Amino acid sequence: MNTSRKHAGRRFNRRAVVALGATVTGLALPVSGFADHVLLDSHPGAGFNAGSVTHWTCALLFTGFVTWHVILNRTAYRRHIAEVSGGLLFSPKTAVWPPK
Protein backbone atom coordinates (compact mmCIF):
# COMPACT_ATOMS: atom_id res chain seq x y z
CA MET A 1 0.00 0.00 0.00
CA ASN A 2 1.31 3.44 -0.96
CA THR A 3 0.88 5.75 2.02
CA SER A 4 2.47 8.84 0.46
CA ARG A 5 0.12 11.42 -0.97
CA LYS A 6 0.90 13.89 -3.67
CA HIS A 7 -0.38 17.40 -3.29
CA ALA A 8 -2.13 18.53 -6.44
CA GLY A 9 -0.28 21.85 -6.72
CA ARG A 10 -1.67 23.16 -3.43
CA ARG A 11 0.66 24.99 -1.11
CA PHE A 12 0.24 26.12 2.45
CA ASN A 13 -1.25 29.61 2.23
CA ARG A 14 0.24 31.73 5.03
CA ARG A 15 -1.88 34.76 4.18
CA ALA A 16 -5.08 32.78 4.59
CA VAL A 17 -3.96 31.40 7.95
CA VAL A 18 -2.99 34.88 9.18
CA ALA A 19 -6.25 36.45 7.98
CA LEU A 20 -8.30 33.66 9.56
CA GLY A 21 -6.33 33.89 12.83
CA ALA A 22 -6.78 37.65 13.02
CA THR A 23 -10.50 37.32 12.30
CA VAL A 24 -11.11 34.60 14.89
CA THR A 25 -9.09 36.25 17.65
CA GLY A 26 -10.53 39.67 16.79
CA LEU A 27 -14.06 38.34 17.13
CA ALA A 28 -13.15 36.52 20.35
CA LEU A 29 -11.86 39.69 22.02
CA PRO A 30 -15.23 41.35 22.72
CA VAL A 31 -16.79 38.03 23.71
CA SER A 32 -14.00 37.21 26.17
CA GLY A 33 -14.00 40.79 27.48
CA PHE A 34 -17.75 40.68 28.06
CA ALA A 35 -17.44 37.29 29.76
CA ASP A 36 -14.57 38.51 31.91
CA HIS A 37 -16.08 41.74 33.18
CA VAL A 38 -19.82 41.09 33.23
CA LEU A 39 -20.44 37.38 33.56
CA LEU A 40 -17.46 36.51 35.76
CA ASP A 41 -17.70 39.82 37.67
CA SER A 42 -13.96 40.47 37.39
CA HIS A 43 -12.62 43.72 38.79
CA PRO A 44 -9.36 45.26 37.52
CA GLY A 45 -7.60 44.83 40.88
CA ALA A 46 -8.96 41.37 41.62
CA GLY A 47 -6.18 39.47 39.86
CA PHE A 48 -6.42 36.96 37.06
CA ASN A 49 -9.12 34.40 36.45
CA ALA A 50 -9.94 32.22 33.45
CA GLY A 51 -11.76 35.07 31.72
CA SER A 52 -8.83 37.45 32.12
CA VAL A 53 -6.33 34.89 30.88
CA THR A 54 -8.53 34.10 27.87
CA HIS A 55 -8.92 37.79 27.05
CA TRP A 56 -5.20 38.51 27.37
CA THR A 57 -4.32 35.45 25.27
CA CYS A 58 -6.72 36.54 22.53
CA ALA A 59 -5.28 40.06 22.65
CA LEU A 60 -1.69 38.84 22.30
CA LEU A 61 -2.57 36.43 19.50
CA PHE A 62 -4.53 39.16 17.71
CA THR A 63 -1.58 41.55 17.97
CA GLY A 64 0.74 38.88 16.58
CA PHE A 65 -1.56 37.98 13.69
CA VAL A 66 -2.12 41.63 12.73
CA THR A 67 1.63 42.34 12.83
CA TRP A 68 2.30 39.27 10.68
CA HIS A 69 -0.45 40.40 8.28
CA VAL A 70 1.15 43.83 7.86
CA ILE A 71 4.57 42.24 7.25
CA LEU A 72 3.18 39.86 4.61
CA ASN A 73 1.33 42.67 2.81
CA ARG A 74 3.82 45.51 3.20
CA THR A 75 4.35 46.08 -0.54
CA ALA A 76 0.61 46.37 -1.18
CA TYR A 77 0.24 48.77 1.76
CA ARG A 78 3.19 50.88 0.53
CA ARG A 79 1.74 51.06 -2.99
CA HIS A 80 -1.70 52.01 -1.67
CA ILE A 81 -0.28 54.74 0.58
CA ALA A 82 1.75 56.12 -2.35
CA GLU A 83 -1.38 56.30 -4.51
CA VAL A 84 -3.68 57.77 -1.86
CA SER A 85 -1.23 60.34 -0.49
CA GLY A 86 -0.30 61.60 -3.95
CA GLY A 87 3.39 61.08 -3.21
CA LEU A 88 3.48 62.92 0.11
CA LEU A 89 4.48 59.90 2.20
CA PHE A 90 6.03 57.65 -0.44
CA SER A 91 7.00 58.58 -3.94
CA PRO A 92 4.87 56.73 -6.51
CA LYS A 93 8.05 56.24 -8.54
CA THR A 94 9.77 54.28 -5.75
CA ALA A 95 6.71 52.28 -4.75
CA VAL A 96 6.90 48.62 -5.70
CA TRP A 97 4.43 47.86 -8.49
CA PRO A 98 3.28 44.38 -9.47
CA PRO A 99 4.80 42.95 -12.65
CA LYS A 100 2.77 43.46 -15.81
C-alpha distances in whole Angstrom, upper triangle without the diagonal:
4,6,9,11,14,18,20,23,23,25,26,30,32,35,33,33,36,38,36,37,40,41,39,41,44,44,44,47,50,48,48,51,53,51,52,56,56,54,54,58,57,60,60,61,59,56,53,51,47,49,50,47,45,47,48,44,43,46,45,41,43,45,42,40,44,44,41,41,45,43,40,43,46,46,46,49,51,51,52,55,56,57,58,60,62,61,63,60,58,59,57,57,55,53,49,49,45,45,46
4,6,8,11,14,16,19,20,22,23,26,29,32,31,30,33,35,33,34,38,38,37,39,42,42,42,45,48,46,46,49,51,49,51,54,55,53,53,56,55,58,58,60,58,55,51,50,46,47,49,45,43,45,46,42,41,44,42,39,41,43,40,38,41,41,38,38,41,40,37,39,42,43,43,45,47,48,49,51,53,53,55,57,58,58,60,57,54,56,54,54,52,49,46,45,42,41,43
4,6,10,13,16,18,18,19,20,24,26,29,28,27,30,32,30,31,35,35,34,36,39,39,38,41,44,43,42,46,47,46,47,51,51,49,49,53,52,55,54,56,54,51,47,46,42,44,45,42,40,42,42,38,38,41,39,35,37,39,36,34,38,38,35,35,39,37,34,37,40,41,41,43,45,46,46,49,51,51,52,55,56,56,57,54,52,54,52,52,50,47,44,44,40,40,42
4,7,10,13,15,15,16,18,21,23,27,25,25,28,30,29,29,33,33,32,34,37,38,37,40,43,42,42,45,47,45,46,50,51,49,49,52,51,54,53,55,54,51,47,46,42,43,44,41,39,41,41,37,37,39,37,34,36,37,34,32,35,36,32,33,36,34,31,34,37,37,38,40,42,42,43,46,47,48,49,52,53,52,54,51,49,50,48,49,46,44,40,40,37,37,38
4,6,9,12,12,14,15,19,21,24,23,22,26,27,26,27,31,31,30,32,35,35,36,38,41,40,40,43,45,44,45,48,49,48,48,51,50,53,52,54,53,50,46,45,41,42,43,40,38,40,40,36,35,38,36,32,34,36,33,30,33,34,30,30,34,32,29,31,35,35,35,37,40,40,41,43,45,45,47,49,50,50,52,49,47,48,46,46,44,42,38,37,34,34,35
4,6,9,10,11,14,17,20,22,21,22,25,26,26,27,30,31,30,32,35,35,36,39,41,41,41,44,46,45,46,49,50,49,49,52,51,54,53,55,54,51,47,46,43,43,44,41,39,40,40,36,35,38,36,33,34,35,32,30,32,33,29,29,32,31,27,30,32,33,33,35,37,37,38,41,42,42,44,47,48,47,49,47,44,45,43,43,41,39,35,34,31,31,32
4,6,6,8,10,13,17,19,18,18,22,23,22,24,27,27,27,29,32,32,33,36,38,38,38,41,43,42,43,47,48,46,47,50,49,51,50,52,52,49,45,44,41,41,42,39,36,38,38,34,33,35,33,30,31,32,29,27,29,30,26,26,29,27,24,26,29,29,29,32,34,34,35,38,39,39,41,43,44,44,46,43,41,42,40,40,38,36,32,31,28,28,29
4,6,9,12,14,18,19,18,19,23,23,23,25,28,28,28,31,33,33,34,37,39,39,39,42,44,44,45,48,49,48,48,51,50,53,52,54,54,51,47,46,43,43,43,41,38,39,39,36,34,36,35,32,32,34,31,28,30,31,27,26,29,28,25,26,29,29,28,31,34,33,34,37,38,38,40,42,43,43,45,43,40,41,39,39,38,35,31,30,27,26,27
4,6,10,12,15,17,16,18,21,22,22,24,26,27,27,30,31,32,33,36,38,38,39,41,43,43,44,47,48,48,48,51,50,52,51,53,53,50,47,46,43,42,43,40,38,38,38,35,33,35,34,30,30,32,29,26,28,28,25,24,26,25,22,23,26,25,25,28,30,30,31,34,35,35,36,39,40,40,42,39,37,38,35,35,34,31,28,26,23,22,24
4,7,9,12,14,13,14,17,18,18,20,23,23,24,26,28,28,30,32,35,34,35,38,39,39,41,44,45,44,44,47,46,48,47,50,49,46,43,42,39,38,39,37,34,35,35,31,30,31,30,27,27,28,26,23,25,25,22,21,24,23,19,21,24,24,23,26,28,28,29,32,33,33,35,37,38,38,40,38,35,36,34,35,33,30,27,26,23,23,24
4,6,9,11,11,12,15,16,16,18,20,21,22,24,26,27,28,30,33,33,33,36,38,38,39,42,43,42,43,45,44,46,45,47,47,44,41,40,37,37,37,34,32,32,32,29,27,29,27,24,24,25,22,20,22,22,19,18,21,20,16,18,21,21,21,24,26,26,27,30,31,32,33,35,37,36,38,35,33,34,32,33,31,28,25,24,21,22,24
4,6,9,9,9,12,13,13,15,17,18,19,21,22,24,25,27,30,30,30,32,35,34,35,38,40,39,39,42,40,42,41,43,43,40,37,36,33,33,33,30,28,29,28,25,24,25,24,20,21,22,19,16,19,19,16,15,19,17,14,17,20,21,21,23,25,26,26,29,30,31,32,34,36,36,37,34,32,34,32,33,31,28,25,25,22,23,25
4,6,6,7,9,10,11,13,15,16,17,19,20,22,23,25,27,28,28,30,33,33,34,36,38,38,38,40,39,41,39,42,42,39,36,35,33,32,32,30,27,27,27,24,22,23,22,19,18,20,17,14,16,17,13,12,15,15,11,13,17,18,17,19,22,22,23,25,27,28,29,31,33,32,34,31,29,31,29,30,28,25,22,22,19,21,23
4,5,5,6,9,10,10,12,14,15,16,18,20,21,22,25,26,26,28,31,31,31,34,36,36,36,38,36,38,36,39,39,36,33,33,30,29,29,27,25,25,24,21,19,20,19,15,15,16,14,11,13,13,10,9,12,12,9,11,14,16,16,17,20,21,21,23,26,26,27,29,31,31,32,29,27,29,28,29,27,24,21,21,19,21,24
4,5,5,6,8,10,11,12,14,15,16,18,20,21,24,25,25,27,29,30,31,33,35,35,35,37,36,37,36,38,39,36,33,33,30,29,29,27,25,24,24,21,19,20,19,15,14,15,13,10,11,12,9,7,10,10,7,9,12,14,13,14,17,18,18,20,23,23,24,26,28,28,29,26,25,27,25,27,25,21,19,19,17,20,22
4,5,5,6,8,10,10,12,14,15,16,18,20,22,23,24,26,28,28,29,32,33,33,34,36,35,37,35,38,38,36,33,32,29,28,28,26,24,23,23,21,18,19,19,16,15,16,15,11,12,14,12,10,13,14,11,12,16,17,16,17,20,21,21,23,25,25,26,28,30,31,32,29,28,30,28,30,28,25,22,22,20,22,24
4,6,5,6,9,10,10,12,14,15,16,18,21,21,22,24,26,26,27,30,31,31,31,34,32,34,33,36,35,33,30,29,26,25,25,23,21,21,21,18,16,17,16,13,12,14,12,9,11,13,10,10,13,14,12,13,17,19,18,19,22,23,23,25,27,28,28,30,33,33,33,30,29,32,30,32,30,27,25,25,23,25,27
4,5,5,6,8,10,11,12,14,15,16,19,20,20,22,25,25,26,28,30,30,30,32,31,32,31,34,34,31,28,28,25,24,24,22,20,19,19,16,14,15,14,10,10,11,9,6,8,10,7,6,10,11,9,11,14,17,16,16,19,21,20,22,25,25,25,27,30,30,30,27,26,29,28,30,28,24,23,23,22,25,27
4,5,5,6,9,10,10,12,14,15,18,19,20,21,24,24,25,28,29,29,30,32,31,32,31,34,34,32,29,29,26,24,24,23,20,19,20,17,15,15,15,12,10,12,11,8,8,11,9,7,10,12,11,11,14,17,15,15,19,20,19,21,24,24,24,26,28,29,29,26,26,28,27,29,28,24,23,23,21,24,26
4,5,5,6,9,10,11,12,14,17,17,18,20,22,22,24,26,27,27,28,30,29,31,30,33,33,31,28,27,24,22,23,21,18,18,19,16,13,15,15,12,11,13,13,9,11,14,12,10,14,16,14,15,18,20,19,19,23,24,23,24,27,28,27,29,32,32,33,30,30,32,31,33,31,28,26,26,25,27,29
4,5,5,6,8,10,10,12,15,16,16,18,20,21,21,24,25,25,26,28,27,28,27,30,30,28,24,24,21,20,20,18,15,15,15,13,10,12,12,8,7,10,9,6,9,12,10,10,13,15,14,15,18,21,20,20,23,25,24,25,28,29,28,30,33,33,33,30,30,33,32,34,32,29,27,28,26,29,32
4,6,5,6,8,10,11,13,15,15,16,19,20,20,23,24,25,25,27,26,27,26,29,29,27,24,24,21,20,19,18,15,14,14,13,10,10,11,8,5,8,8,5,6,10,10,8,11,14,13,14,16,19,18,17,21,23,21,22,25,26,25,27,30,30,30,27,27,30,30,32,30,27,26,26,26,29,31
4,6,5,6,9,10,12,13,14,16,18,19,20,22,23,23,24,26,26,27,26,30,30,28,25,24,22,20,20,19,16,15,16,14,11,12,13,11,8,11,12,9,9,13,13,11,14,17,16,16,19,21,20,19,23,24,22,23,27,27,26,28,31,32,32,29,29,32,31,34,32,28,27,28,27,30,32
4,5,5,6,9,11,11,12,14,16,16,18,20,21,21,22,24,23,26,25,28,28,26,23,22,19,17,18,17,13,13,14,12,9,11,13,10,8,12,13,10,12,15,15,14,17,19,18,19,22,25,23,22,26,27,26,27,30,31,30,32,35,35,35,32,33,35,35,37,35,32,31,31,30,33,35
4,5,5,6,9,10,10,12,14,15,15,18,20,20,20,22,21,23,22,25,25,23,20,19,16,14,15,14,10,10,11,9,5,7,9,7,5,9,10,9,10,13,14,13,16,18,18,19,21,25,23,22,26,28,26,27,30,31,30,31,34,35,34,31,32,35,35,37,35,32,31,32,31,34,36
4,5,5,8,9,10,11,13,15,16,17,19,20,20,22,21,22,22,25,25,23,21,20,18,16,16,15,13,11,12,11,8,8,10,9,6,9,11,10,10,13,14,13,15,18,18,19,21,24,22,21,24,26,24,24,28,29,27,28,32,32,32,29,30,33,33,36,34,30,30,30,30,33,35
4,6,6,7,9,11,12,13,15,17,17,18,19,21,20,22,22,25,25,24,21,20,18,15,16,16,13,11,14,13,9,11,13,12,10,13,15,13,13,17,18,16,19,21,21,21,24,27,25,23,27,29,26,27,31,31,29,31,34,35,35,32,33,36,35,38,37,33,33,33,32,36,37
4,6,5,6,8,10,10,12,14,15,15,16,18,18,20,20,23,22,21,18,17,14,12,13,13,9,8,11,10,7,9,12,11,9,13,15,13,14,18,18,18,20,23,23,24,26,29,27,26,29,31,29,30,33,34,32,34,37,38,37,34,35,39,38,41,39,36,35,36,35,38,40
4,5,5,6,8,10,10,12,14,15,15,17,16,17,17,20,20,19,16,16,14,11,11,11,9,6,9,9,6,7,10,10,9,11,14,13,14,17,18,18,20,22,23,23,25,29,27,25,29,31,29,29,32,33,31,32,36,36,35,33,34,37,37,40,38,35,35,36,35,39,41
4,6,5,6,8,10,11,11,13,14,15,15,16,16,20,20,19,17,17,15,12,12,14,11,8,11,13,10,10,14,14,12,14,17,17,16,20,21,21,22,25,26,26,28,31,29,27,30,32,30,30,34,34,32,33,37,38,36,34,35,39,39,42,40,37,37,37,37,41,43
4,5,5,6,9,10,10,11,12,14,14,17,17,21,20,19,17,15,13,10,12,13,10,9,12,13,10,12,15,15,14,17,19,18,19,22,23,23,25,27,28,28,30,33,31,30,33,35,33,33,37,37,35,36,40,41,40,37,39,42,42,45,43,40,39,40,39,43,44
4,5,5,6,9,10,10,10,12,12,14,15,18,17,16,13,12,10,6,8,9,7,5,9,10,8,10,13,13,13,16,18,18,18,21,23,23,25,27,28,28,30,34,32,31,34,36,34,34,38,38,36,38,41,42,41,38,39,42,42,45,43,40,40,41,40,44,46
4,5,5,6,8,9,10,11,10,12,12,15,15,15,13,12,11,7,8,10,9,6,9,11,10,10,14,15,14,16,18,19,19,21,23,24,25,27,29,29,30,34,33,30,34,36,34,33,37,38,35,36,40,41,39,37,38,42,42,45,43,40,40,41,41,44,46
4,5,5,6,7,9,10,10,12,13,17,16,17,15,14,13,9,10,13,11,9,13,15,13,14,17,18,17,19,22,22,22,25,27,26,28,31,31,32,33,37,35,33,36,38,36,35,39,40,37,38,42,43,42,39,41,44,44,47,46,43,43,43,43,47,49
4,6,6,5,6,8,9,12,14,17,15,15,13,11,10,6,9,11,10,9,13,14,13,14,18,18,18,20,23,23,23,26,28,28,29,32,33,33,35,38,37,35,38,40,38,38,42,42,40,41,45,46,44,42,43,47,47,50,48,45,44,45,45,48,50
4,6,6,5,7,6,9,10,13,12,12,10,8,8,4,6,9,8,7,10,13,12,13,16,17,17,19,22,22,23,25,27,28,29,31,33,33,35,38,37,35,38,41,38,38,42,43,40,41,45,45,44,41,43,46,47,50,48,45,44,46,45,49,51
4,6,6,5,5,7,9,12,11,12,11,11,11,8,8,12,12,10,13,16,15,15,18,20,19,21,24,25,25,27,29,29,31,33,35,35,36,40,38,36,39,41,39,38,42,43,40,41,45,46,44,41,43,47,47,50,48,45,46,47,47,50,53
4,6,5,7,9,12,15,14,15,15,13,13,10,12,15,14,13,16,18,18,18,21,23,22,24,27,27,27,30,32,32,33,36,37,37,38,42,40,38,41,43,41,40,44,45,42,43,47,48,46,44,46,49,49,52,51,48,48,49,49,52,54
4,6,8,11,14,17,15,16,14,12,12,9,12,15,14,13,16,18,18,19,22,23,23,25,27,27,28,31,32,32,34,37,37,38,40,43,42,40,43,45,42,42,46,47,44,45,49,50,48,46,48,51,51,54,52,49,49,50,50,53,55
4,6,9,12,14,11,12,11,9,9,7,9,12,12,12,15,17,17,18,21,22,22,24,27,27,28,30,32,33,34,36,38,38,40,43,42,40,43,46,43,43,47,48,45,46,50,51,49,46,48,52,52,55,53,50,50,51,50,54,56
4,6,10,12,10,12,12,10,12,10,11,14,15,14,16,19,19,19,22,24,24,26,28,29,29,32,34,34,35,38,39,40,41,45,43,41,44,46,44,44,47,48,46,46,50,51,49,46,48,52,52,55,53,50,51,52,52,55,57
4,7,8,7,8,8,8,10,8,8,11,13,12,13,16,17,17,20,22,22,23,26,27,27,29,31,32,33,35,37,38,39,42,42,39,42,45,43,42,46,47,44,45,48,49,47,44,46,50,50,53,51,48,49,50,50,53,56
4,6,5,8,9,10,13,11,10,13,15,14,15,18,19,18,20,23,23,24,26,28,28,30,32,33,34,36,38,39,39,43,42,40,42,45,43,42,45,46,44,44,48,48,46,44,46,49,50,53,51,48,49,50,51,54,57
4,6,7,9,11,14,12,10,13,15,13,13,16,18,16,18,21,21,21,24,26,26,27,30,31,32,33,36,36,37,40,40,37,39,42,40,39,43,44,42,42,45,46,43,41,43,47,48,50,48,46,46,48,49,52,55
4,6,9,11,15,14,12,14,17,16,15,19,20,19,20,24,24,24,26,29,29,30,32,34,34,36,38,39,39,43,43,40,42,45,44,42,46,47,45,45,48,48,46,43,45,49,50,53,51,48,49,51,52,55,58
4,7,9,12,12,10,13,16,15,15,18,20,19,21,24,24,25,27,29,30,31,33,34,35,37,39,40,41,44,44,42,44,47,45,44,48,49,47,47,51,50,48,46,48,51,52,55,53,50,50,52,53,56,59
4,7,10,11,8,10,13,13,13,15,18,17,18,21,22,22,24,27,28,28,30,32,33,34,36,38,38,42,42,40,42,45,44,43,46,48,46,46,49,49,47,44,46,50,51,53,51,48,48,50,50,54,57
4,7,8,6,7,10,10,10,12,15,15,16,18,20,20,22,24,25,26,28,30,31,32,34,36,36,40,40,38,40,43,42,41,45,46,44,45,48,48,46,43,45,48,49,52,49,46,46,48,48,51,54
4,5,5,6,9,10,11,12,14,15,17,18,20,21,23,24,26,27,29,30,32,33,35,36,37,41,41,39,41,44,43,42,46,47,45,46,49,49,48,45,46,50,50,53,50,48,47,49,49,52,54
4,6,5,6,9,10,10,12,14,15,16,18,20,21,22,24,26,27,28,30,32,33,34,36,39,39,37,40,43,41,41,45,46,44,45,49,49,47,44,45,49,49,52,49,46,46,47,47,50,52
4,6,5,6,9,10,11,12,14,15,16,18,20,21,22,24,26,27,29,30,31,33,34,38,37,35,38,41,39,39,42,43,41,42,46,46,45,42,43,47,47,50,47,44,44,45,45,48,50
4,5,5,6,8,10,10,12,14,15,16,18,20,21,22,24,25,27,29,30,31,33,36,36,34,36,39,37,37,41,42,40,41,44,44,43,40,41,45,45,48,45,43,42,44,44,47,50
4,5,5,6,9,10,11,12,14,15,16,18,20,21,22,24,26,27,28,30,31,35,35,33,36,38,37,37,40,42,40,41,44,44,43,40,41,44,45,47,44,42,41,43,43,46,48
4,6,5,6,9,10,11,12,14,15,16,18,20,21,22,24,26,27,28,30,33,33,31,34,37,35,35,39,40,38,39,43,43,42,39,40,43,43,46,43,40,40,41,40,44,46
4,5,5,6,9,10,10,12,14,15,16,18,20,21,22,24,26,27,28,32,31,29,32,35,33,33,36,37,36,36,40,40,39,36,37,41,41,44,41,38,38,39,39,42,45
4,5,5,6,9,10,11,12,14,15,17,18,20,21,23,24,26,27,30,30,28,31,34,32,32,35,37,35,36,39,39,38,34,36,39,40,42,40,37,37,38,38,41,44
4,5,5,6,8,10,11,12,14,15,16,18,20,21,22,24,26,29,29,27,30,33,32,32,35,36,35,36,39,39,38,35,36,39,39,42,39,36,35,37,37,40,42
4,6,5,6,9,10,10,12,14,15,16,18,20,21,22,24,27,27,25,28,31,29,29,33,34,32,34,37,37,36,33,34,37,37,40,37,34,34,35,34,38,40
4,6,5,6,9,10,11,12,14,15,17,18,20,21,22,26,25,23,26,29,27,27,31,32,30,31,35,34,33,30,31,35,35,38,35,32,32,34,34,37,39
4,5,5,6,9,10,11,12,14,16,17,18,20,21,25,25,23,25,28,27,27,30,32,31,31,35,34,33,30,31,34,35,37,34,31,31,33,33,36,39
4,5,5,6,9,10,10,12,14,15,16,18,20,23,23,22,25,27,26,26,30,31,30,31,34,34,33,30,30,34,34,36,33,30,30,31,31,34,36
4,5,5,6,8,10,10,12,14,15,16,18,21,21,19,22,25,23,24,27,28,27,28,31,31,31,27,28,31,31,34,31,28,28,29,29,32,35
4,6,5,6,9,10,11,12,14,15,16,20,20,18,20,23,22,22,25,27,26,26,30,29,28,25,26,29,30,32,29,26,26,28,28,31,34
4,6,5,6,9,10,11,12,14,15,19,19,18,20,23,23,23,26,27,27,27,31,30,29,26,26,29,29,31,29,26,25,27,27,30,33
4,5,5,6,9,10,10,12,14,17,17,16,19,21,21,21,24,26,25,26,30,29,29,25,25,28,28,30,28,25,24,25,25,28,30
4,5,5,6,9,10,11,12,15,15,13,16,19,18,18,21,23,22,23,26,26,25,22,22,25,25,28,25,22,22,23,23,26,29
4,5,5,6,9,10,10,14,15,13,15,18,18,18,21,22,22,23,26,25,24,21,21,24,24,26,24,21,20,22,22,26,29
4,5,5,6,9,10,13,14,13,15,18,18,19,21,23,23,24,27,26,26,22,22,25,25,26,23,21,19,21,21,24,27
4,5,5,6,8,12,11,11,14,16,15,16,19,20,20,22,24,24,24,21,20,23,23,25,22,19,18,19,19,22,24
4,6,5,6,9,9,8,10,13,13,13,16,18,18,19,21,21,21,17,17,20,20,22,19,16,15,17,17,21,24
4,6,5,9,10,10,11,14,15,15,17,19,20,21,23,22,22,18,17,20,20,21,18,16,15,17,17,20,23
4,6,8,9,10,12,14,15,16,18,19,20,22,24,23,23,20,19,21,20,22,19,16,14,15,15,18,21
4,6,5,6,9,10,11,12,14,16,17,18,20,19,21,18,16,18,17,19,17,13,12,13,13,16,19
4,5,5,6,9,10,10,12,14,15,16,18,17,18,14,13,15,15,16,14,11,10,12,13,16,19
4,5,5,6,9,10,11,12,14,15,17,15,17,14,12,13,12,13,11,8,6,8,9,13,16
4,5,5,6,9,10,11,12,14,16,15,17,14,13,14,12,14,13,9,8,8,9,13,15
4,5,5,6,9,10,10,12,14,14,15,12,11,13,12,15,13,10,10,11,12,16,19
4,5,5,6,9,10,10,12,11,12,9,7,10,9,12,10,6,8,10,12,15,18
4,6,5,6,9,10,11,10,12,11,8,9,7,10,9,5,6,7,9,13,15
4,5,5,6,8,10,11,12,11,10,11,9,13,12,9,10,10,12,16,17
4,5,5,6,8,8,9,7,7,9,9,12,12,9,11,12,15,18,20
4,6,5,6,5,7,7,5,6,5,9,9,7,10,11,14,17,19
4,6,5,7,9,10,9,9,7,10,11,9,11,11,14,17,18
4,6,8,9,9,10,11,10,14,14,12,15,14,17,20,21
4,5,5,6,8,9,9,13,14,12,15,16,19,22,23
4,6,8,8,8,8,11,13,12,15,15,18,21,22
4,6,5,4,6,9,10,10,13,14,18,20,22
4,6,7,9,12,12,12,16,17,21,24,25
4,7,9,12,11,11,14,16,19,23,24
4,6,8,7,7,10,13,16,19,21
4,5,5,6,10,12,16,18,20
4,6,5,8,9,13,15,16
4,6,8,9,13,14,16
4,6,9,12,14,16
4,6,10,12,15
4,7,9,12
4,6,9
4,6
4
